[in-house]
Amino acid sequence: MFRLYKPENRPIAGKLQRLTGGFSGADVYSFEALSGKYALRVWPANFTSPDRIQELGLLAEFLNHNVSIPVAGPLRNLQDQFSFGWNTRLAHIEPFLNGQPIDSESPPRTQMTSAMKFLAECHHACANYMPTVISQPRILQAGWGYSESLQYRLRLLNKQDDELKGSFRSHPNRLIIDENFQQLIDQLSLQLQLWKPVVLQNLQMQAQQLRPVLPVFRDVWREHLLLVDGQVSGLIDINASSSDSVACDLTRYLGSVLGNDSEGWQAALEAYQTVRPLQPVEWDSLLTFDLSNLLLSSTGCLERYLSATEESVRTSLLARLQCYVHRLKTYHQLQL
C-alpha cells in the first residue's frame, strides 16, 4: 500500500510505531521515511467515505499554502487520491509534526498569544477558501449562516435524559462502582440539572441568529496545537473540520487550556483579535458555545469511559471527566 506514495514518503528500516490515539476509534501509527516522519491513520471500520478524507486533504493543502505554520492533513498518493484501503478500512498518511501541547497548569502568556494568533491566521485564510464540489460536502465557502453546532447541540440537549444514575447502573460494561466514582457521577448529575435550563434558553435564541460561518476545525483540543520553544509549530487532527463559527475553535481550545480563568480568556481573545477581530455576534455566543460543549462533552466522556477497554484510554478519559465536572462546579467564575 505504501508503494502508492512517492519513494521518499514510504517507510524505511523499522516498524510502524503504534501511537496513543484519541477517542474516535482510529488507529494511528508513526513511521520514518527518507523525507521525514509521517503518521498513518487507519479510520474506524464504520467510516466509509473517501470523499470526506478528500475534503480534509484539500483543506490542509490550502492552509499549508496560505498560513505560516504546518497543518497536518491527508497527503495525495501517486493516484492523486488522499486515501487508500487498509484491509477493509480506509487509511491515509499525513506529516508527523513535532512539538508539545501547551502546559495547561500554568500556560505562559507568550505561548497563548502565539496559539491564538495562529488560530486567527487560519480563520482569516479559511474565509477565502473555495472548496471543490464533491458529494455531501461539509466544508463550504465562507458566508453568513446558522451555526450547525449550536443547532445540533440544541437537539441533543432537548433529547438528553438528566438522570445519569440509571443508565450508568445498566451499562453492560460498567465497572464495580467505588465511592469516589459514584460521587463524581452524582456531582455531574447535579451540575447537568443546574446548567441545562440556562444552556437551552441561550441555545434556542442563538441557534437562530445569523453569524459568519467558514471552514473551522471544531475540535482544537489542547493536544492538537503543538509548540516548540514557546512558539506554535503545527496543528494536528483536523478530522472534525466543517463550516461553522470560529467560536467552535476558540472555546474548545481555551476551555481545554484555561478552564474558567477569566483573565486568561480575555488576554487570549485580545491576542486573537489583533489578527482577526470578532464580530459582536461571535463574541456574544462564546459562553454558549463553551457551556453547551461542556455539558455534552461530560456525558459523552462518561459513556466512552464506561465502554473503553484500554487502561491508558480509561485513565485519560477519567482525568478529562474530572476536569469537566470541576469546570461545571466553578463555571460562574468565568466572565467575559
Secondary structure, DSSP 4 states (H G I P E B T S, - for coil): -GGGS-GGGSB-SS-PEE----SSS-EEEEEEETTEEEEEEE--TT---HHHHHHHHHHHHHHHHHSSS-B--PPP-TTS-S-EEETTEEEEEEE----B---SSS--HHHHHHHHHHHHHHHHHHTT--PPP-SS--S---EEE--HHHHHHHHHHHH--S-HHHHHHH-TTPPPPPHHHHHHHHHHHHHHHHHHHHHHHHHHHHTTS-EEEEEE-S---GGGEEEETTEEEEE---TT-EEE-THHHHHHHHHHHHTT-HHHHHHHHHHHHTTSPPPHHHHHTHHHHHHHHHHHHHHHHHHHHHH---HHHHHHHHHHHHHHHHHHHTGGG---
